[in-house]
């Protein structure tokens, strides 16, 4: 990710909704070395901040809606959550949770694009989002898997003003020259029935070592470590509760 701070239209935060927050705290601390701090206030609902050397990088929460699967959600920064939510629905997306205030931290909404991929909007007040990007242990990339790449190339630039760099098999998203994510078609490489989704990739110093640590801690490889042609070394992991995330080698591609 070339962006170094939360920018309107770009990813600014990721959080895991999980069936077992206590187990997830242990797991992600072992995998990434994150410090875990749960907000003790009842109104916070068990919200747990995950930080790296004192810098917030992600969060985890209980599943507030019964029956939902464990999953990571990507949040995109906006200056006006209500206006952006309206833009999403006008472009064919779906509003899942109305814009609402989160204490004094900010305002958020949960939506889905026309193919069903869920994401959040975050309008910062006292909390801007992740404090670092692209360094080992922090968010480095976000990726959309969708059955309708052509529709996504229309939808997201319309809503967020993203630039589109479309290759034969992969599309990169950016803002004013700063790339932060990509898109792959939801095709036969994915298990049957996989829904459209956004996936966070965390930067790491050593993909193979991190993947091994994630597996030893109780996770399972979805995509084992591999070199992307023209890109970094990557892997995809499923945590013990079923939440899937990616990892990629931090730094410039060699």
N, C-alpha and C positions, 0 to 999 in steps of 0.2 A: 504494500500500500504506500503510495507516494504522499498521501496526505499525512500531516503530522499533528493535527488537532481537529476537533469536531468542526465540520463545515456544513452549512445548510445544503441539504440534498445528498450528503454523503453518509455512510454508516458512522454512527457515533457510540453505539453500545450494543452489547449482546447479553442476553440472560437465559438461563436454563430453568425451565419449569420441570420439576422432577417428582416422581412418586416417593422418593426417599431422600429428602434433603440432607439428613445426617450422614448417610452413606456417601452422597455426592460430595459433601464437604471433604471427607477423608480422601476420596478418590482423586479429585482435582488438585488437592494439596500435594498428593504424592506425584501426580503426573507433571504439573507445572510449577510446583513450589509456591502456589498462591497462598497468601494470608487470608484467613477466613474470619469475617466479623459479621455476626447476625444482629440486626437492629432489635433491641429488646422491647421497643414500644409496641403495645398490642395493636395499634392502628397500622403498624408496618407489616403485619401479617407474616412474620418470619423471613422477611427479605434479608438476604445475606450478600454482603459486598465481598468481592474477590479482588485482592490487590497484589501488586508486584512492587516491592521496595517502596511501599507507601503510596503507590499510584493506583487508583482504581482501574481495573481492566475489564471486569465482567461481574455478573451477579447470578445467584440462583435463588429460586423460590419454590415453595410447595405448589402443587397443581391446584389452582383456585377453582377450576371447573372440573368436577368429578368426571372420570371416564376419558379425559384427554391423555394422549401419550406423552411420555417424557420427550422433550424436544427443546432445541435452542431457537430463540427468536432474535432476529436482527432488527435493530432500531435505526431509522434514518433521521437525521437532524432536520428541523424545520423552524422557521421563525414564527410560524402561526399554525398550530396543530389543527385548528378548526378549518382554516382555509385549505390546508393541504388535504385533510380528510375529504372535504367537499370536492377537491380536484380529482382525488382517487375515484370517488363514486361517479363523477361526471365522465371519467375516462373508461368506465366499465368495471371498476373494482367494487368490492363489497366492504361495508363498514361492519366490523365484528364487535367492537367495543367503542362506544361514543367517546369523544374527547373528554378527559377528566383531569382534574388536578391531583398531583401526588404530593401531599403535604406542601412544603414550600420549595420542593425540588424542581418541579416543572409540570408540564402538561403532556399527556400522551393519549394515543388512540391506537387501536389494533385493527388492521385491515387485511384484505386479501386481494391479490391482483386477479384479473379475469380468469386465469387458469387455476386459481385456488391457492397460490403460494402466499403464506401468511407473513406479514411484517408489521413493525410498529413505527409510529411517528413519535418523535421526542422534541418538545419545545422547552428548551432549558430555561431555568430560573437560577436557583442557587447551585444546581448540579448540571454541568455541561455534558457529562458522559465520560468515556474513557480518557485517561490523562496521557496515555502513550499509545502509539500504533507502530507495528512493524518490528519492534524489538523482541527478542526471545521471551515468550510468555505472554505476549499481548496479541490483540487482533491484528491480522495482517492482510486478510482478503475475505471477501464474501462472494458466494457463488449461487446463482439461481439455476435450478434444474426445472425445466418446463416442457410440456408437450407442444407448446406454441411459441417457438422462438420469434417468429415473425411478428406475432401480436405483441410480445414483450418489447421488441425493438421500437414499437410505436407507443406503447403504454408508458413505459418508464421515462423516456425523454419528455413526453408530454407532461407528466406529473412532476418530475424532478429537474428537468433540463439537462439530463445526462448526455454526454457524448457517447457515440457508439463506434467501436472499432471492430467490425465484423470480419472474421476469417472464415475459412471453409467449414470448420467444425467448432469454432469457439468464438464467442463475442466478448469483448472487454468493455466495461463501463467506466466512465470517468467524468470529471468535472474540471473544465478549464485546463486540460492537459494532465491532471492528476488522476491516474487510474486507481481504482479501489476494489474492483470486482469483475466478475465475469458471468457467463451464461453457457450452459451446455444443454443440448436437447435431451429430454427424458425419453431415452430410447431403450433398445434391447440390452444395453449394458446395466440397466437398473432392474431389480427384481420386479416381477409382475405386480401391479397394483400400487407401486410407489407413487405417492402424490407429488404434485409440484411443491417445491420447497426452496427456502433459502438456507444455505449452509455456511457457518463461519469457519474460517481457517485461522489457526493461531500460528504465529511465527515461532520457530524453535531453532536452536543452534545445531541440533543433530536429529534429523528425522528418524533415522533407524533406532537410535538410543531412546528417543521419546516414545516411539511406537512400541518398543519392547517393554518399556516401563509401564505404558498404558495397559498393555496386555497382562503383564505380571500383576498389576493392581486389580485385575478383574474385568477389564474391557476385552473387546474382541476386534480383530482387524476386519474392516469392510473392504478397504483397498490397501494392500501391503505397500511398503515404501517403494516408490518408483520415480524415475526421472521423466519429467514432462518434456517432450521435444521443444526446445527453445524456451523452456521455463525452468522452474526450480524442482527440487526433489520434494515429493508430497506423499502423504498417506491419509487414510480416512479410518476413524476409529468409532466403535460403538461402546458407550460407557455401560456399566453393569445394569443400569435401569433402562437402557435402550436409546439414550440420547446420542445422536451421531454428530461428530465434528471432524474437521480436517486439520492437518498440520502441514506446514511448508517450511523449507529452509529459509531462515532469515538472511537478508542481505541481497546484493545484486546477483543475478544469474551468472554463473561461471561458464 
